[in-house]
Amino acid sequence: MDSAHTCFVHRGLFRSNPAQFINVVIRGTNDRVVAETKGENQKKSGEKDLRVLTNKKEIRHVDEYHYPGSLQIDYWFGKSHLVTHLHVTPNDTGKTSVYIRMGLQFGFFTRAIYPVIWLITRKVVKQDRAILENQQRMISRMGKRSFHHSLADMSAVMLSDLYKSGPRANKPEWEQEENVSFKL
């Protein structure tokens, strides 16, 4: 749920150098965290990425995490829609399996775009995996987790709070909302 990493880890696939301020509304409830990115537009001409597959400039992006380990990622480009479902299952200390399913709707071009999206997604997952494996090596080497958060990863702070307290199913309805802005 950390949009800010995409500019660095997935440069050129989607998003490039942070160039525009966007707003993110992050809501935490008893068993979920939702982050909606507002105000993101396609970069200036010359900077090409995944969004050139549509001719829409404005992007709607929502990440919705459900405790204990499901994430839905939605991108809308006008009427076109790309949705990804991730389900995470811990296997052992420091080991996790991630199951991914995707769907897309690009109108008449859906069948033609699917192989491109599939290849890009495989590369994105490979890049994310490399980062997470390196992070796990560092945690193992140092013997503890030590994270320092910024406004760009406020959703990670809410997720961390949810894991520390567990779902609040038998507690009064709880909701927290944060509005943050950063360059994306």
N, C-alpha and C positions, 0 to 999 in steps of 0.2 A: 504494500500500500504506500510505498515511498516513491512518488512520482519524480522527485528531484534526482534520483539515481539514474533515470533513463537518459538524461543529457550526457552523462559521462560513460556509463556502462554500455549503452546501446546507441551511441552516437552514429548518426547516419541511417540507422534503421527506422527509428522514430525519435524525433526531437534531436536537436543538435546543441550548440553552445547556448547556455541560458541567455535569452535575449528579451523576454517580455515578462512583465509582472502579471501573475495570475492570482486569483483568489481561490482558496480552498475552504469549504465549509465542512467541518469534521464533527460528526455527531456520535456519541457513545451512548448506548443503552444497556439494559440488563444483560444482554447476550450478544451484542454486535457493535461494530464500529463502521460507520459509513463516511467516506470522503468524496465530496463532489467538487471537481475542478471547474471553475467558471472563468470565462474570459480568455480561454486559450484559442489562438488562431494559428493557421498555418504560417510558417515562417515566410520571410520575404523571398521573392523569386531568386533562384540560384541555389537556395538551400533545399535540397530534395530529400524526402524520406517517404515512409510508408503512406503518408497522406496524399501523395500525388495520384494514388489509385482512385481518388474521388476528386471532384472539382469543387468541393465545399471547403470554405476557409475556416468556418467556425467548428469547433470540436466540443462535444459534451462527453465528459469522462466521469464515471462513478465507480468507485471500488467499495464493495460491501463484504465485510468479514463477519462470519457467523461462528461463534464459539462452538466447539473447540478447534475446528480446523478446516473451515470451508471459506473460500474467497470467490466472489464473482466480480469480474472486471468488465465493464461495459464502455465501449466507445461508439458514439454516434457521430456520423459525418452527414448532416442533413438527414435523409431517410435511410441511408446506409448504416448498418449496425454490425459491430464485431463484439461477440461476447465470449469470455473465457471463464470456465469454472475450474478451480483448483481445489483438490481435497488432499489434506496433509495427514499422514499417519506416522507418528514416531515409532521407530523399530527398536532402537537401543540408544544408549547414551551417545549423543552426537550423530545419530543416524536417523534419517527421516525419508519416507517414500512420499512422492508427490504425484498425484494422478491429475491429468489435465484433459479437458474436453473443450472444444471450441465450436462455435457456430457463427455463421456470417450471412448477411443479407445485403447484397450489392445489386439487387434487381437483376436485370438481364445479364450482368457481367459476373454473377456469383460463381458460376462454374469455371470461368476463365481465371478469376482472381484467386480461387481456392488454393491451387498449387503454389502460388507466390506467397500467400499468407502462411501456408504450411511450412515452407522453407524458412521464412523470416522467423516464425515462432520457434522452430528448432534452434536457430542461431541465438535468439533471445534467451531461451531456456539454458542453453549451453553457457552463455555469458553469465547469467544469474547463478548457475550452479558453481562456476569457477569462483565467483565472489564469495558465495556462502561456504564453500569448502575451505577457502583461504581463511575466512573468518573463524570457522570451527578449529582450524589448525592453530590459529593465534590464541583462541580461548583455551585450547588444550595445553599449549606451551606456557601460557601465563597463569593457568590454574584458576582463572576466574573471568567473569564477564565484566567489562567496564565500558559502558556506552555513554557518549556525550551527545545529547540531542540538540537540534536546532528547530526553528519554526517549521522548516520544510518537512520534518518528520514527526509532527505532532500526532499523527495517526498512530505511529509506533509507540508513542508514550501512552496513548489510550489503550492500545492492545496490550502493552506491558501491564498496565493497571488491571485490565480485565483478567489476565492470567494470574496475577498475584492474588486477586480476590475471588476468582472463579465466577461462574455465572450467578446472577442475582435472581434466580428463579423464584425463591421463596421470600424475597425481600420486596419492599415497595418499589414500584416503577421508578427507575432512575434514568436521568438523561443529562448529558453534558454536551455543550456545543462550543466549539472554538472556530473562529474565523481567522485565517492566517493568509498572508500574502508573501510571495517570494518569486524570484526569477526562475522561469522554466523555459 
